[in-house]
Amino acid sequence: MPRAALALLLLVAAPAAAQEPRTPAERADFAAATRHADVVAFGEQLAKLSPRLKASTFGTSHEGRPLPLWVLADPPVSSPAEAAKSGKLVVLAFANIHAGEIDGKDALCALARDLAAGKDAPLLKDLVVLLVPVLNADGNEKIDPKNRPNEPNPPGGVGSRENAQGFDLNRDFVKLETPEVRALVKLMTDWDPLVVVDCHTTNGSKHRWTLTHDGPRYPTCDSDLSRWAHATLLPEAGKRVKAATGFDTGPYGNFAADRTRWETYPALPRYGIQSVALRNRIGVLSESYSYAPYRDRVTASGAFVKGVFETAAAKKDDVTRVTTRTPAATAVVPLRTKTVAHADPLSVPGFDQDAPKDIALSHVARTEAAHAVARPAAYVVSPKCADAAATLRRHGVAVEELREDVLLDVEAYRLDRVEEAAKAFQGHKLRTLTVTKRTEARTVPAGALVVRTAQPLGTLAAYLLEPEAEDGLAAWNLFDGELRPGADFPVLRVLKLPPVLTGAPRPLPESRKALKTITEEMLVGGGGGFTFGLAGNPASGIQWLDDGEHFLQTKGGATLKVHARTGRSEPAAKSDAPKKGPPAKGPPAKVDGRGDLSTPSPDGKRVAFVRKGNLFVAAADGKDETQLTDDGGKADVLNGKADWVYFEELFNRSSRAFWWSPDSEKIAFLRFDDTPVKRFHLVDVQDANGKLESYPYPKPGDPNPLVTIGVASAAGGRPAFLDLTGYPPADTLVARVGWMPGGKDVYAYLQNRTQTWLDFVVWKDAGGPPVKLFRDTTGAWVDEPGAPRFLPDGSFLFASDRTGFRHLYHYAADGKLKAAVTAGDWEVREVLRIDPDAVYVTGTKDGPTRLHLYRAALYGTKLERLTDSGGNHTITLAPKGNLFLDRTTDDATPTQVYVSEAGKGRVRTVDTNPVYEREQYRWGKFEAVTVPMPDGFKLNGTLVFPPDFDAAKKYPVWVFTYAGPHAPTVKEGWGGGRIMDQALAATGVVIFRVDPRSASGQGMKAAWSAYKQLGVQELKDLEAALDWLGKRGGWIDRSRVGISGHSYGGFMTAFALTHSKTFSAGIASGPVTDWGLYDTIYTERYMLTPKENPKGYAASSVVGAAKNLHGKLLLVHGLMDDNVHAQNTMKLADALQQAGKDFELMIYPRARHGIGSPHFLRLQLGFIRRTMGVAP
């Protein structure tokens, strides 16, 4: 024996330093096979002795044994991310894939010890070393002398070749049926080792090499990689083995029957090392010679692994170069191969009649492609093929789920022949497919799986998915359910994939963890504000084009012109912009940073804007600026821009108060004179000296702004102001202004300040006296009805609540009523389109908590629902009205988007938005409820129960409400999973959301119940709802009932705690506490003026009832709230103090009316838990 070999054997058998642990094999003096538990314990021992080694696991065997992973690095690393950050090469060696081949297991134990002890410190300076000593953990324990007999193994025997399932793990690298190989492949995906060594022991032909080896041979892998591995890496590693041990190594193989050829195994990816080649990584096979002494085999295996790693470290630039390539490098993917001889013969150290003899043989070990295909841009896998798609993902291939139906140009395979092997192999009768390819356009449905080949594992994906691949997924029966001669193979090739909407597919079963509880941490998004959690990201921002057949949609960062019916797309051109109110041609006017509300003229030649309270017009390029008014900004005068109260209460929070004429020649505008309006003052205490912020804010009974209607020529000149005779400015609100058809006449909606009527008024030729077409009245107040919708004959549709439900009425051009277009105990919410004989509206005919699209006959009574029966629908109608985008959701389904056709139903799925993340959580039961009132009225509500709800126990109830007139909050829909409710329910609180009748959305008639007495009927409804809930089940603890709300909901909370003993706690944020402190337009609409309704104001006051506070009240307000002033909370706080009532107060010094702070969220949750007596 060479001295070097003897020295190494002595080192293995008896470590020089006493503190160095002996491997399990050494401790047994190589007389017993190492058990799984021994290996695990040895790794843990090494980890305790050295920080360089991290002992962990990467999976479990079929019988549940942990699969040990040892990570060696200096400095240490413990995760793939840390390894990548280190910049070092990651290398992997695994052993015991066949548990009867025990040499590698013991060799890796010794290597781990030496590396951990720092004997090869330079190696760890360049490498992160991963060692998997026992892959076949179950087979390792099936030790039997009958396993691999006639070999110099330990006398007690060795483990079995197969795992506990009876599978050969080294035949499982395509189908991935075993947990052991699945875990190993995932390990390679996560850590991405560039060099992988698989340690075996061969019992084939007899020869004199102590170890043989092989490298990547499958021709799909980069040819440079294969050449470098065979020409450089393997020979160099062999030299290092020779130098360290004296043992010879050579290429793996066996003698042919006639002993004229040295032949290797077929280069199929079912074998571990060749599957590594398809990942474009360097796979190395180590085969110690089973007839050599056991000690020698362990020594040679360890030296070879170390030699491979040392060579990789010394030539790391080469390793990186040959494992880095673009997808174009393998544009052709070989599917079937043949093995041919190398040009030069190979000298094999064999035997002749047991006498050593070197034999020159033909070396049959070079693999060539026998059949190949061009790699496409992507594959599309049928959603029926779940097993195949799951296997792809287990390989680490990136798979996307298609979220839309889309017409694609594809290559499809027709199955000509499907042949099955006569005998089963590894539990499978392998398939051989013969196909014919054709090109066609095909609609690919949402749910199909998209596999792009421009990804690191794109070549592997292509091989696995091609039907004629000799070792692909089809060969291994993973498509069997879809394989019928004459049918199409269920995978399509896409040569050029346009941008398509995709998302992550449902997580694989093995990656799903124990269900998580929804907690308050989920409620705060990345920016710190409240998040809607599990809403997903449904397609949005879609704009119909004028042809009614296409729309603009952004996918993958590109704006596309999409055919609505098919999903075909192309890059959008500038000419594809929708022409709603033609945009200005060229850039918008330059308004030097002080102007705003820039609005182009209908012809696109001009742009109007407001600067410092005055109205201006400029050319579309920003030149030739003309000032149309000159008194703005002086003495509280604004031209073309709404003041605070109009912005907030009449113009739907829009400041623009000017309107171009259809011919682009004139502009109608409002002039606001706030001189008579009292100003309110806020103080920003963040400023060292207190910064004063003052603005006009009219309070009930006080003067409103004086508003007049001006008409200016876009060319310039003094504007004219319309005659408002009969409408005294101090008592008049201008709710809407616009232009009549033809562009000559101006119309406006004029109302008295308490809004008990609305006049439709017209000025002929934008001048002269006002002509009242008609007056609209109701049983209480008149809400602004929206713009009239004009018909070609000059008649128009007008929305009114006169019957207690909003419906459409057809008026002649002179204001005479022609007919009611819609009617009934439901509401029209929006008019989307008018055709010559029909009008398209959204409404609540099918229930107050959901919207549908309806087509109503313009002449007659026919009403047709165009949306599907279920769910809540948000509609975007195409310009021609035949198609519409339907964003639909229900209580259990996140928003999905469809293209539908009127009268025909759904045409195409635009976005399934599956939100698989929701499947990771424990959900409390959600229930939509109808709550009967004593008088027969029915409220709508929702309940969320704790996940482990037990009706035999008692639970606190927390009520969330808003309750503002005709402002429903209970709506059918997913709502992001209602994670606020779920987070609280998870702590043991039942969450009850309910709208009182005034806020139920069941017509204005129901809202009128709040008229002149805000809060009074609402509280009765909430109390009755809780009584109903108490009778429904005995689980409600009436001593623990809380309520909270913001703004009007804050008022309702404070009102409830001062006017009822039903509630034990409440959070009133941003509340109105006395309606005399809020603005005129909102308050007087519902309450009239304090002079007209003093009893109503008194009955609705929280401040006035402070002495009656019952329960624990938390008041919250933003100090800079310019809507509901913090004055409300301070007055209530003072009244409570004067009455000797305890309460809690939180002020947010920087906040205005919206308090979007994580602190506020935590405050609410903490208060609810504390007052309801539940733990977080």
N, C-alpha and C positions, 0 to 999 in steps of 0.2 A: 504494500500500500504506500502511496506517496506520502512524504512527511507532512505536506500541507494538509492532505486529507485527514491524516491521523491527528494532526493538531486540532482541526475543526471538530472531529468526532469527540476528542477529549473535552473540548470546550462545551459541546452540546451535552455530553454525558455528565460533566461535573464542572459547573461554573466556577471560575477562579475565585470570585469574590463571594464571601458567605452571604452577603446581603442580597445577592442577586437570586431571585426565586428560580427554582427549577420548574420546567414545564411538566405537565402531567405525565407525558411519555417518559421524560427523564426520571421522574420519581418512581415510575414503574419499571425502570431499566428496560424500556421498550418491550416489556413482556405482556402488556395489556393494552387494548384499544382505549383511547381516551373517551370518557363519557361527556355528554353535553354539559352536565352540571359542573364537571371539572373545568371545562373550557371557560364557562361563564365566571366561575369563581376565580380562575387564574387572571382573567381580564380585570376583574374588580380589584384583585391584589395589585396588579401592575398600576392601575389608576391611582391607588392609594400611595404607591411608592414614587410615582413620577407624574408631574403635572403635564408632561408631554403627551400622555395618553389619556383620552377620554373614552370611557367604556359606556356604551349605550346599546340600544337595540333598534332595529329598523323594520321589524315585522314579527309575525308569529307563524309557527308551522301549522299544518293541518290539525295536529293534535294539541295545539295551543302552546307549544314551547317558544320562548323568546329567541329571536335570531340575533346573536351578538354582533355588534359593530364596534370596532376599535378605530378611533381616529387619532393619528399621531402627527404632531406638528410642533415646531419650535419657532416662535411662541405658539402656545396651544390654540386650537380653534375648536368650536363645538357646533358649528352650523355651516350649511352651504354658503350663506351670505358672508360669514367671516372668512371662509376659505377663498371665495371670489375676491374679497377685499384685500386679502394678503398678496394677491398677484402671483402666487406660486402655482405650479402644475399640481393638479389633483390626480392621483393614481390609485388604482384599486386592485386588490388581489382577493379572490375568494376561493374557498376549498370545500371539499366534502360534498360536492354536488351529487356524487355517487358515494354513499356513506361507507361502502366497502373499500374505497380508495382513500386511505387514512393519512397518507404521507403529508399532503399539503396542510391538513389541519394542524399537525404537530409542528411542521415547518413554520407556519405563520405564528404559532405561539412563541417559538424561539426568536423569530424575527421581531415580533412585537416587543419581547423582553429586551433585546439588544438595542432597538431604536429608543425605547422608553428610557433605558439606562444611559443613553447618550453615546453609545459606542460608535454610532455612525452619525454623529451630530451634523456633519456637512450635508448629509442626505436630507435632513429635515429643514435645512436652510433653504433648499430649493423646492421641496415637495411637501404636499399634504398627503399623507399615506392613509388610505382606508383599507382595513383588513376585516374580512368576513371569514372566520375560521371554520364555522359549521353552518353550511347552508341547508343541508338535508338533516335537520335536527331530529326528526322522527326516525328516519332510517338509521341514523347514528346509534340509536338505542336498541335496534333489533340485531344485536350482536349474536352471531352464531358461527360455529366452526365450519358449517356447511357453506357459508358465504365465501366465495372466491377460494376454493380449496387448492391445494398443491402450490400455494405461494408462501414465501417465508414471512407470514404475518404473525402477530401475537397468537399464542396457542389457544387462547379463549375464543378466537374468532374476531370478525369485523362486522360492521353494520351491513345493511342491505343496499342494493343499488337504487331501488325505488323508494319513493316517499310513502307516507301512510295511505295515500290514495291509490297506490300502485302505479304511479306515473314515474317515468324517467325524466328527472328535472332537466336534463340536457337535451330533451326533445320538446321542450315546452316554451321555447323563446319566441314562437309565433302566436300560439293559441293562448298562452298565459292562463292556463287553467289551475295552476297550483299556487297556493298562497306564498310559497317560498320564492318562486321565480317572479311572481308579481311584485313582491317586496323588493327583490334585487333590481328589477328593471326600474322601479320607482326610485330606488337609491341612486341608480345611474342617472336618471332624469334630474333628480334634485341636486346631486353633487357634481354631475357632469365630469367624471374622470376622463382624461384624454388617453390614458393607457389602462387597460384592464387585463389582468392575468387570471386565467382559470386553471386551477391546479387539479390534475388527475393522476391516476396510476394506470398505465396500460398493461394489459395481459395478452397482447397480440403476438405477432411474430417474435421469435427469439433473435436477439442481436446483442451487441456488446456496448451500446450506448447506455449510460446510466439514466439519461433523460432525453426525451425527444420533444420537439416543439413545433408549433405551427403559428401562422399569423393570418391576417385578413386576406382572403382569396376571392370572395364574391365579387364579380366584375362590376357590380353597381357602385362599389366604393371607389373613391378617387384613386386612379392608377398610381399617382405619385405616392399616396399613402401606402398602398400595398407594396410598391417597389421599395420604399424606404424601410418598411418593416422587415421585409425579407432580405434585403441587401445590407442593411446596416444594423438595425436593432437586434435581430435574432443572432447573427454572427457575433456581434460585440458582447451580447449577454453570455453566449457560449464561451467566449474567451475568458470572461470574468469567472465563470464557473470553473473552467480548467485551471485558471491561476489560483483560485481559492481552495479548490478541493482535489484537483488532479483528475476529476471525472470528465469524460467525454460526453458531448451532446450532439444531436443531429436532428434532421427534419423528421417529423412524425410520419409514420406510414406502416405498411405491412407488405410482406412479399406476396406477389401474385401467385396463383396456384402453380404456374409453370416456372416460378422463380426467375422471370426475366424482367420484371418491373417492380419498382417500389411505389405502391399506390396509397393514396390518402383517402380520407372520407369525402363524400360529396359536400360541396360548399353551399349548404342550405342554411337559411337563417333560423331553422328550428334549433340549430346548435348555438350555444351561447356566443362563442367567439365570432362566428359569421354574422350573428345578429348585431354584434357590436360594430362590425364593419359597415353594416347598413346605416348605422348612426353616425358614420364618418369618424369613428374613433378607432384607436389601435387595439385590437383584441389579440391576446397572446395565449396560446394553449401550451400548458406545461404538462408533460406526461412522463412521470418517473417510471422506471422500468420495474414491473412488479416482481420479476424473478431476481432482482438484486436484493441484497440484505436490507431489512427494514431501516436500519440506521442510515445506510447509504442513501436510501430513497429520500428520507427526511432531510439529510444533509444536502443532497443535490437539489431538491425542490426549494429549500430555503435559499440556497446560493443562486439559483436561477431567478427567482422572484427578485432578490436583491440586485442581481446583475441587470435585469430589465429596468428596475427603478433607477439604478445608478446611470445606466446609459441614457435614460430619458432625462435625468437631471443634467447630465453633461451635454446633452444635445437638445435642450428644451426649446431652442429657437426652431429647430427642425420639426420637433413634435408639434409645436404651435402652427407652423407653416402648413404641414400636411393635413392637419385636422381643421383648418380654416379654409372655407371655400364658399363661393356664391352658388346659389341653386343652378345657375346656368352651366356650372361645371359638369353637371350630370343631366344634361337635357335628354339623354336617352337612358331608359331604365331597362336593363336586361331582366327578362322574366323566366327564361329557362337557360340552363347552362350545360356545358360539356367540359369534362376534365381531360386535358391533353398533356403530353410529355413536354418537359423542358428540353431545350436544344442540347444541353450537355448531360451526359450520364452522371449518375450519382454512385459514389463508392460507399457501400454499406458494410460496416464491420459485423459480419455474421459468423456463421459456423458452417463447417463442412464435416459431417460425421463427428460432431461435438468438438472439432478442432477449429480454433479461431481462423477466420478467413475473410479478407476484404473482397466484396463482390461488386463489380461494376454493373449497374442496372439502369434501365430507362426510368427516369424519375417522373412519374405521372402525377403531377400535383399543380399544374397550371390550369386555371379556370377561364373559359371563354364563354361569351354570350352565344346562345343558340337561337334565341328569339328575344327581341327587344321592342319597346314602344317609346315614342316621344312622350316626354312628361308634359302634361297639360298645366294650365295655371291653377286649376283646382279640380277637386272631385266633389260630387254631390251624392250623398248617401241617403237612400230612402229612409224616412222615419220609421218604417217597419223593421228595419235591421238594427235593433237596439243592441244586440249582442256584439255585432261586428263593430259598431260605433264605440261601445264600451271598451272593447279590446284595443282599438286604436288609441283611445285615451289612456289606457293602462300602459301603453308603450311610451307615453309622453308626447304623442302627436297632438298638436293644437287642433281642436275640433270646435267649430262654432255652430250654433243652432240658428237656422234661418228663421227670422221673425216675420217675414212677409212672403206672400205669393209673388212670384216673379217669372216672367217669360225670358228664358235664356237660350242662347245658341249653344247646343251641346253635341257631343258625340255619344251615341248610345250603342250598346252591344246587344245584338240578338243572340240568344243561346241556341246554337245549332245542335250541339251534343253535350249531354251531361253524363259522364262515365263515373262509375263508382268502383273502388277497389274491391276485389273479392274478399280480402281478409282485413280485419280490423287491425289498426296500428295505433297504439297508445289510446285505445278507446274510440278510434275514429276510422271510418272507411273513407279514405281520402278520395277527393273528387278531382277529376280532370275535365276542364271545360274547353269546348271549341266554340268560338264566337265569330260573328261578322259585325263589323263596325259601320255605322252610318251617321250622317250629320243631319240635325233637324233642330227646329225651334220647339221648346217644350216648356210648359208652365211647371215650375218647381214649387211645391206647396210649402207653406210655413211649417216648421217642424223638421224639415229635412236638415241633414248635417252637412256643413261646408268644411272641406279640408283643403286649405291652400297649400300648394307645394313650395312656395317661397318662404319656407320656415326651416329651422335647423334639421328637423326630421322629415323634410319633404320627400326625400328619396325613399326612405323607409315607408312612408305613407303610400306613395305611389305603388311600390312593390306589393304591399299588403292588400291594396284595393283592386289591383288589376285581376280580372277573372282568369287569365291564363298563366298567372304566376305559379310556378310549380310548388311553392311552399307558402302561398299567400293565404289570406283568410278564407277565400272560397274553397281552397283545397282542404282546409281543416273544418269544413262543414258550417262555418259561421254565417253563411247565406242560404243554408239548405231550404229554409221555408219559402224562398223566393226563386228557386232554381227549377224551371220547367222548360223543356225544349220548345222553341218557338216563342217563348216569352222574352222580355228584356231583362238583362242583368240589372239588379237594383242599384247600380252605381253609375252615374253619368260623369263624363269628362267635359270640362269647360276649358276651352283653349284660351279664352280671354274673359275674365270675370269682371263685370262692371261693379261699381260700388253697390253693395247690397246691405240691407239691415240685418245684422246678426247679433247674437249675444252668447253668453256662456251657457252651455247645456246644463241640465240637472246634474248635481254632483253624483259621482259614482257611489254605490252603496257603501263600499269600504272606506270612503272618505268622509262619510257622515258621522258626526260625533253625537254624543248625548244631547238631547234637546236642551236649548238654552232658555233661560227665563228672560223675558223682556224687562229691562231695568231702566232706571232714569238716565243712565249714561247713553242709552240709545237715542234719547230725545234731543241730544245736542249734536248738531252737525259740526263739520270741520271748521266752519267759520265762527262757531260759538253760539249760533242762534238755534232756535227750534227747528227740527227737521221733520219732514213727513215720512221719514223712516223707510218703510218698505213699499213705497209707491212704484218703484221701478223708474224707468225713463221712457214713457210712451212717446212715439213720434209726435213732434210738435212743430210749430212754425211753418206748416204747409200752406202754400198760397195757390189758389186756383188761377190758371191762365184763362184768357178771354175766350179761347175756343171751347172751354167746358169739358175738354177731354184730357187735358194735361194739367199738371200742377208743378210748382217748384218745391223741391225738398232737399234738405242738406243731409248727405250721407258721407261719412268718412272725411269730413271737412270740405267737401265739394258741393256746390249748388248744382242740382241736376234738374233737367226737364224730364218729368216722369209721366208716362202714359198711364192714366188712372186705372184703366181696365186690366192692363197686362203687367204693369210694373216695369216695362222696358224704359231705359233711361239713357240720356245723353247729356253731355255738359251743357248747362244753360248758357244761352247767348244774351247779350244785353237787350236785344229786341224781345226777349221772352218775359220781360218784367210785366206784371199785371198792371192794367191801366185803370185802376180805381182812382178816380180823381187824378188825371194825368200828372205825373211828376214833373217838376221843373226840369228843363233841359239844361244840363250843365250843373255845376256845383251850386249849393244853396247860397243865398246872399250872405255876404260877410257882414256880420252885425257887431263887430269889434268886441265880442264877449259880453256886451251889456244888453243885447236884444234877445228876445226869445219868442217862442210860439211861431217860428217861421213856417209859413204855409204857402205852397205854390198855387198859382191861379189855375183854373181848369184848362186853359190853353198852354200852360207850362212856360209862358213868356215872362211872367213876373212872380215875385214872392212878396208876401206881406208879413210884417213882424211888428212886435212892440218893443219900444226902447224907452225906458224911463217914463212909462205911463202914457206914451204917445204912439200912434199908429203910423207906420211907414210902409212904403212900397219901393221895391228896387227891381231892376232887371234880374233875370234868373242868374246872371253871372256876377251879381253883387254890385254892378255899376248903376249909375243914374238913379241914385237914391232920392226919393221924394217923401217929405214929411206931410202927413195928411191932417194931423191935429197938433195943437201947440199948447194946450192948457193942461196936459197931463203932468202928474208928478207935483203939481202945485195945489196946496190946500186940500190934500186927500182926494184928488181927481185922477181917475184911471180911464184911459181910452183903449178899448179892445182887449183888456185884461180884467178878469173877474176879481172882485175884492174877496176877502176871506169868506164871508157868509154865503155868497153866491157860489164860489168855488166848492165849498163843503156841502151845501144843502140843495142846490139846484142844478149845478153843472156836472154832477157826478165826478167831483174832484178833478175837473179840467179847468184850466185858467183861460183858455182861449175864448174870447168873446167878440169875434169878428167872423164874417162869412162872405166869401166871394160870390158875386152873381154868376150865373151859368155862362154868360158871355164874356166874363173876365174884365168887364169894364167898370164895375162898381163893387164897393165893399160895404155891407151893412155891419154896424158895430154897436156895442153898448158903451155908454159913458156913465161911469160910476162916480157919484159925488158923495163921499163919505164924511163931508163936513159936519152934518148933524149927528153922526154916529159917535157914541161914546167910545173912548179908547180903553183897552185893557192893557195892563202892564205886567210883564214878566221880568224877573231879575235872574240873570245867569250868575249864580254865586261862585262859579268856577273862576270868574274874573276877580282879580284881587280887590277891585273897588266895586264889584257888582255891576254887571253890564245890563243896562235897561233895554228891554225889547217891548215896544208899544205898537199896537195896531188897532184899527176899528173893529169892534166886536159888539154888535147890538144884542141886548138882553131883553127878554119878554116885556112888552109894553113900551120899550124905548124906541127912538127913531131908527128906521132902517135907512140904508143908503138910498139916495135919490138917483134913479136910473132912467136914462133916456136912450132912444134908439136913433143913431145917426146913420146917414148914407153918404159915403164919400166917393168921388170919382177917382179911379186908380191913376188918372193922369195928373191929379192934383187939384187944388182949389179948396175953397171953404166947404166943409161938409154941411149937409142939411140935416135937420133933426125932425123926426116925424111927429105929427100932431097926436098928442095923447089926451085930447079933450074927453072928458068923462071918466078919466082914470087919474085921480089925483096922485102925484108922485109919492107922497108920504104913505099912501095906503095901497100902493100897487107894486106887484112883483112881475118882472118880465121873465117868464119861465123858459121861453124858447123863441128864437128868431130864425127866419129862413127866407128863401125866395120861392115864389110860386112858379109853376111851369111857364116857360117863356122868358123868365129872367127879368121881367119888368116890375112886377109887384112884390112887395115885401109882406110877409106875414109874421105874426107873433102870437104867443100864448100869454095872455095877461091874467093875473089873479089878484084878488084882494089879499091883504097880508095874512089873514088867517086861513086862506086857501079853501074856502068853502065853495068857490066856483072858479071856473076857468073859461075865459072868452077866447075864441079863435077870431083874430082880428087881421084885416088885410088893408094895406095902403096901396091904392092904385098908382101905378107909375112911380112907386117909392115916394109918394107925397100925398097931399090932400088930407081930408079928414079920415079917421079910422072907420072901417066898415066891419061891423061885427057879423060874422057868418052865423055863429050860434054860441050859446053858453052851455057848458057842461056842469052838472051838479050831481051829487051823490047823497047818501044818507049821512055823511059826515064830512070828511075832507076830500079834496081832489088831488090825487098824485099826478105829477107831470106825466103825460101819456106817451111821450116819444114823438118823433117827427111824423107828420102825415105822410102817407104813401100815395103818390099821385098816379092816376091812370091816364092813358093817352087822351081820353076825352075831357080831361080837366077835373073829373071827379076824383075823390080820394077816399082812402080808408083811414079811420081815426079810432084809436083805442080808448075805451072808457070803462070805468068801474061802476057805472050808474046802477047796474042791477045787483051790485055787491060782488060781482065777478068780472074780471077784465075780459072784454070781448071786442071784436072789431065791428065797426059800423061803416056803412058805405054812404058817403055824402056826395051830393051833386056839387058842381063847382061853385054854386051860389050859396052853399051851406045848408041846403034842404036835405033832410035825412031820406035816403032811398030805402035802405034795408039793413037789418042786422046780418052780418056775414057768419058770425059764430054765436053760439048761445049755450047755456047750460050751467050746471054747478061745477064748473072748472074754469081754469084761467088760460088765456093766451099770454105767453111770456115774451115772445119775440116774433116779429114778422121778418121773414128771410127773403121772400121773393113774391112778386105778383106776376102772374101770367094773364093772358086775355080772359081766361075763364076760371082761374083758380088762384088761391093765395096759399103760400107755404108758411106755416107757423110752427113754433114749438109751444107746447102747452102741457097741462096736467090732467087731461081727460082720463088717463089711466091711473091716476093716483097723485096726491099732492107731494110725495117725496121723490118723484121721478119726472123727468122730461122726456117727451117723445116728439117726433116730427110728424106733422099732419098736413094733409092737403085738403083745404076747404073750398067748396064750389063758391065762386064769386056771385053767381046767380043761382040760388037754390039752397038746399040744406045738407047736401052730401058732405060728409067728413070722413076722410080715409087716413088711417095711421100708416106711415111709410117705414117706420123703424120696427125692429123685431119686438116682440111682446115684452121680453124681460129687460131689466136693467134701466139705468139712467143714461140719457143720451145727450151729448153735446154735438151740435151739427154745424158743419160748414158746407153750405150749398154751393154747387158749381154755378157759373154764370148762366147756363142754359136751364138749370133746374132739374135736369134729368138725373144727374149724379150728385151724390153728397158724401162728404167724409163724416163718418159716425165714430165719435169717441165714446165708447160705452163702458160702463162699469156696474157692478152690483155689489152687494154686501160681502161677497166672498171672492170677488174677482177684480184684480187690478185693471186699470184702464187699458182697453184694447182698441185698436183703430181699424176701421174697415172702409172700403169704398162700396157704397150701395147705390142701387138704381131705383128710382121712384116706381113703385108698383111691382118691382121684380125681386127685391131683396138684395142680399149681399152679392157683390161682384168679385171682390178681391180683399184678402187680408193685407192690411198695410203694416200692422204691428201687433204681434201676440203679447208682447211685454209680459213674459211669464213670471218674473220675480221668484225664482226658485229659492232665493235666500229665506223666504218666509217659512220654508219647510224645516228650518233649523231651530225653530222656537216652539216652546210650549204655549199654546193659546188657551185663554179662558173662553168659555162659550160666549158667543155673540148672539143676541136675539133682538130682532126688530119687533116692536110691540105696538099694538093699538090700544090706547087707554081710554075707556069710556068715562065720560063725566056724568054727574048726577042728572043733568038736563038732556043727556043723550048725545051731546057733542063728543067727537072722538079725537083725542090727541095722538100724535105720533111720537114714538120714543124708541130708544135703544137701551139694551142692558148688556153689560159685560161682566161676567162672573169670574171669580178666581179659578185658576186652572184645576184646582183640586176641590172645587165647591162641593159641600155636603149639606143638603137641604135640612138635615137634622140639627145643624149648628146655627148659631146666630151671627149675623154679619152686619157691619155698618154699611150705610149707603151714602154715596156722595153724588150730588146732583150738579151737573153742568148745564148752564142755560145761558141764553142771550135775551130772548123774550121781547126784543124790539119790534114795534109794529110792522107786520108783514115782512119780517126778516127771518125766515125759517133757517134753522141750523141742522135739523134732522133730515138728511137726504140719503137716498139709497146710493151706495157706493162703497168702494174699498177704503178710501180715505187713508191710504198709507198704512193700513192695518190697525188704525186707531191706537197707535202704540202708547199714547199718553194714558188712555183708558186701561190698556193691557198692563202697563207698568204698575199702575195703582192697584189693579185687580190682583196682580201677582203678590201684593203685600197683604191681601185678605179683605179688600174693600170692593163691594159691588158698585159699579158705575152706572148711573142712570142719567141719560140725556133725554130731555123732553122739552118740546116747545109748547107753551101755553097757546090757547086758541088765537090770540092776537098775532102770534108769530108763526102760526101753523102752516101758512101758505095755502090755506083752504079758502081763498077768496078774500077780497077786501071786507066783505060782510063780517067775516070772523075777526078781522083786524079792528073793526069799529068797536069791538067790545072794550077797547082801551080808551076810547074817545072821552076826553075831558077828565080822565081818572087814571093816568098812567100808574101801573103797578097793582091796582086794586084787584081787577079780575084776573090778572096774571097770577097773583099770589093764590087766589082761590083755586085756580086750575092746578098749580103746583102742589098745593096741599091735597087736593082731591086725587092727584096722580099718585102721591105717596100713600094715601089711604087705600087706593086700588092695589098698589104693590104689596101693602101689608096684608090684604085679604088674599092675595094670590098665593102666598106661601108664608109659613110661620118663621121663616129664617131671618126676617128683617128685625134688627135691633132698633126700635124707635127712639132709644136714648142716644143713639149715635147716627144722626143724619146731618150731613153737611151740604153746603151749596156754595158755588163760586161762579163768577162771571166777570167779564171785562166791559167797560164802557156802559152801555145800557144793561148788560149782564151784571156789572158791578153795582149799578143802581138797584137792580132786582134783588141782588144778594143783601145789600144793606137794608132795603125795604123789608125783605122777608125777616131779617133778624130783629127789626124794630116793630114789626106789625104781626108777628106770629110766634108761637112757641113750638112750632114743628121742628125747627132746625136748632141743632146744638152747636154748630160752628159754621163759619162762612168766610170766604175771601172776596172782598170787594175791591177790585182794581180799576183805577180810572173811573170811579163812579160819579154820576150826577147825584147829588144828595138833596138838592132843592131845585126844582125846575125853573125857579126865577133866576138861577145862575147860568143857565145854558142859553144858546143863541135863539134869536127870534124865529127864524124861518122853520126850523125843526120843531121847536117847542110849541109855537102858536098853531102849527098845523094840527097838532093833536090835543092841545090844551086851551086854545084861544089865548087871549091875553089875561094877565092876572086880574085886571079890572073886570073882564067879562066872566071869569070863572074862578073867583077867589076860593070857593069851597074845594074845587078840584085841585088847585095848587096846594092847599093845606092838606088834603087827604093823601096827596102823592109825595109829601115831604118826608124825607128821612130825618133831616135836622130837627123838624118839629116833633118827632117821635123818639128822639134819642133816649129819653128817660125810660122808654120801654124796651131797651136792648135786652135780648135774651140769647144766651149762648156766647161763644168765643168768636169775636170778630177781628179779622186782620184787614186793615185798610192799607192799600198800596196806591201810590201815585207818582207820576213823573213830574218833577218840579217845573220843567219847561213845557208842560202839556199846554199847547195853544188851542186845543179843541175843547176838552172838558178840563177846565182849569183846576189846578191843585187847591184853589180856593174852596172847592166843593168838599174835599177831604178835610181841609183845615177847619171849616165851619162845623162839620160833623164832629171832628175831634174836640173842638171847643165845647160843643153842646154835650158831648158824652162826659167830658171832664166836669162840666158844671153840674151834670146829673149824678156824678159820682160813679160812673160806669167805667170798668176796666176794659181795655181793648189793646190790640197790637197795631203798630204802625211801621211801615217801611216806605221811605222816600227814596226815589232815584233821581239824584240832582241833575243828571244830564238828559234824562229821558223826556220825550214828548208823550204823545198819546199812546203810541205803541211802545211796549217795554219788552224788547227782544233780548233779554239778558239771561245767560245761564244761571246767574244768581237768583233771578226772579223765579225761574223754573224750580231750582232747588228749594227756594223759600216756600213755594206752594206745596211741593211734595212733602216737605218736612212738616209743614203745618197740618196737612191732611193726615199724615201718619200719626202725628202727635195727638191731634184732637179725636181721631177715630180709634186710637188705642191699638195700632198695629205696628209691627216691626218692619224695618226696611227690607 
